[in-house]
Amino acid sequence: MTLLIALTLFVLAVFLGMELISKVPATLHTPLMSGSNAVSGITLIGALVSAGTDHSTLTTLLGFVAVVLATINVVGGFLVTGRMLSMFSSGGRKRS
Amino acid sequence: MSAADVTSVAYLVAAVLFILGLKGLARPRTAPRGNLLGASGMLVAILATLLDRSIVDFRVLLAGLVVGSAIGAVLAVRVQMTGMPQLVALFNGFGGGASVLVAGASFLAVVDEGLVDNQLAIAAALTALIGVVTLTGSLVAFAKLQEVLSLGGFRGQGVLRAVLAVVAVAAAVMVVVSPADTGWFWLLVGAGALLGILGTVAIGGADMPVVIALLNAFSGLAASTAGFVLDNPLLIIAGSLVGASGVILTQIMCTSMNRSLFDVVFGSMATGGVVADADEVYGDRVTSTSAEEVAMILEIAERVVIVPGYGLAVAQAQHAVRDLMRTLNDAGTEVVFGIHPVAGRMPGHMNVLLAEAEIDYECLLDMDQVNPTFAQTDVTIVIGANDVVNPLARTDPNSPIAGMPVLNVDESRTVVVIKRSLGAGFAGIPNPLFAADGTLMLFGDGKKAVLDVVAALLNA
């Protein structure tokens, strides 16, 4: 991938992100934040390659710690977002 | 199709799932599905990555995935909703930390092979700086929210920060100029780590929503720059999507406090203006009330607005407030919640707390929705909020909070303020609302006071 293509992807994705989120209601601020934070754990796929490549002990170690941290971020982030959203959807409706 | 092609197509699928997921998360009805789509995208991305032929040893990977999943799942299942700001801060930090390590490992590997170019060095330096600031900044925010750390600013902090910033920039330049000396990379990481600590340690509680939103943006940005290091389009796309949404949230939070991002990060309150003396404002005009009297007023009310603040979270009063709402609903009284965008310690904090107490989100009104309705409101109950209901923001152009959007609770017929004392809020100024003619002060712990009112209503 050339630098120019990478920069193009970056800029387009920033604009897309702004369009997607611009009118989010306050009620969803926290789930949106924790859900999008889980997505930023995508760095996990880079960590997997670093940890699995047979380069040096140091890079394997760095990769391993990165896999652990990123997995906590991904798994914890999506789970906790799901927990919050399940409260939103059932809240109050049970009574009415 | 080669294995590399399969991986590329899978990454495209994952990127589309992330976009659909974020889109879903922006609407209440589609949010649970959005979260699932995002998680599916992540699963696709992980499975596709495992096809990568440069991976030779899967034991380390599986160990890391298992350990991380276990820790993440336990944290996510165990957390109380009042502890949500801390957990979000912690997850943010872990994401940033992972990006630094990935950039570091990849940078070291390429340096060993002698294949570093400027693009890679610049991207690695940026990732290291942004990622490590996210990591240490989030850990400090976590410690402050968890109340294990109560440090404030100190003398000479500005100078120290400036020095560290210069060191970090110099180290970043050296990483690009002389990548083979990997010591510069670690110096950059060290200076960034201290910068993250110093940048967040002095930030006050009420500014936390801005800080958390900003760190969220940083964690996305760090993943995106890590994508430039690894030459991985999915990291670039997903990271910048998150970065952009974090920036928008940060902007919303700053606007709602009428403070610039600069003021928040550099810890200065708006200057100018004479702060009135508390005795002068309150004098003997403050009317104290009892739970029984509040119950009597509520009995004849037709419309009640409840305005929660951080004090509600501290007192864990969300379930008591739900009981109050149901008791009033049963008597035919309309009850809604008026929520200021920066109430609490993270964006949407109050909404999550009230949702935990099974209050329908359709009863939770934003500032713009609730403000025009105060004039038709019989009773407004303010619980643990101060600056966000201070009318001085509208009336006194010299006030430190002048121009900050506030909830106009003083327009309702009666205002009941539940608060421990007349102590000032984060802005450190007295609130004339407490001494206004239509305001009654119910002093005490938020949860106990609300339960007393409910008991008085039921006994009447």
Interface residues (C-beta under 8 A of the other chain):
Chain A: M1 L3 A6 L9 F10 A13 V14 F15 L16 G17 M18 L20 I21 S22 K23 V24 P25 A26 T27 L28 H29 T30 P31 L32 M33 S34 G35 S36 N37 A38 V39 S40 G41 I42 T43 L44 I45 G46 A47 L48 V49 S50 A51 G52 T53 D54 H55 S56 L58 T59 T60 L62 G63 F64 V65 A66 V67 V68 L69 A70 T71 I72 N73 V74 V75 G76 G77 F78 L79 V80 T81 G82 R83 M84 L85 S86 M87 F88 S89 S90 G91 G92 R93 K94 R95 S96
Chain B: F18 I19 G21 L22 K23 L25 A26 R27 P28 A31 P32 G34 N35 L36 G38 A39 G41 M42 A45 I46 A48 T49 L50 D52 S54 I55 V56 D57 F58 V60 L61 A63 G64 L65 V67 G68 S69 I71 G72 A73 L75 A76 V77 V79 M81 M84 L87 V88 F91 N92 F94 G95 G97 A98 S99 L101 V102 G104 A105 S106 L108 A109 D112 Q119 I212 A213 N216 S219 G220 A222 A223 S224 A226 G227 F228 V229 L230 D231 N232 P233 L234 L235 I236 I237 A238 G239 S240 L241 V242 G243 A244 S245 G246 V247 I248 L249 I252 R326 I339 P341 M346 P347 G348 H349 N351 V352 A355 E356 A357 E358 I359 D360 Y361 E362 C363 L364 D366
